[in-house]
């Protein structure tokens, strides 16, 4: 009888992955061929998930050194005029000065078929700051206003006009902000260019102008690029540490990118109801949440005592094991936070592995045995 011998051999070679502790510094795995060995390349370490480990991981996470973003911090400042801005200048009691300049800028009023073309090609009404930071104003001539605030530009222009007008009074304001811009990209409602105006362009201001972060965006993965340097911003972490994100002041040429949650996923496989890749929620996802999102452990084949989290830490690989049958296991699973690219694996029970081995070999063996012992019968 060859069938019992084959089945007996299958019990020790059941398919599936098993993690066995070999030492404090190594990990052995048993695969479907029943051969155990240590992965010397990764030097994997097996650590049981205990209340002490959960506490240690939490403390280490809170003390984790983040990138220095002090270069992005600043205080609100008064807007300064720069090249490309359009100014509105009104001289009190002398409307002809402003009107004459406006007509000259517009080049007259066009009507008929060319009106729409002129509306798109004509320069905006007002005084444009040229590439040298100068404006041209009647009687005053060329006046340098780049780098000046609106009040400073008004005083500079008034001092020029004082040679021709008695006690000139002016109103100077920026009519169109075109000199300073930032670009917001990624998982926001309306990505694109945003002009920096008299309201200080902070990180929160830029995100709000872009319509806010989409549900698919990861607020813990915001990148600010300034002069070729990327700064990683974790908004929830900043708020938790008492840092106001509004203190991050953007400058001309900065790029803000909100990354997608899909870039930070956790993979759940093995004996769960619905294996899948799960996105993290603003950089956070607990083991309990990952198992819950996957439907929980498969009640017919999953081994609650063999729940593993495989994590790469630089050159080494760490495997955390949770015994789901122990008291307080759910509390530990809720306190154990996963990291991006973690792999959660639930092993199968020995009975499930044995059943799968039987299903691979038994049907063909049984049909052969039945054919050998059953006489051939037929109808005449």
ABEGO torsion letter per residue (X at the ends): XAAAAAAAAAAAABBEBBBBBABAABBBBBBAAGBBBBBAAAGBBBBBBBAAAAAAAAAAAAABBBBBAAAABBBBBBBBBBBGBBBBBBBBGBAAAAAAAAAAAAGEBBBEAAAAAAAAABBBBEBBBBAAGBBBBBGAEBBBABGBBAAAAAAAAAAAAAAABBGBBBBBBBABBAABBBBBBEBBABBEBBBBBABBBBAAAAAAAAGEBBAABBAABBBBBBGGBBBBBBAAAAAAAGBBAAABBBBBGBBBBBBBAAABBBBBBEBBABBBBBBBBGGBBBAAAAAAAAGEBBAAABBAABBBBBBBBEABBBBBBBBAABBGAAAAAAABBBBBGBBBBBBBBAAAAAAAAAAAAAAAAAAAAAAAABBBBBBX
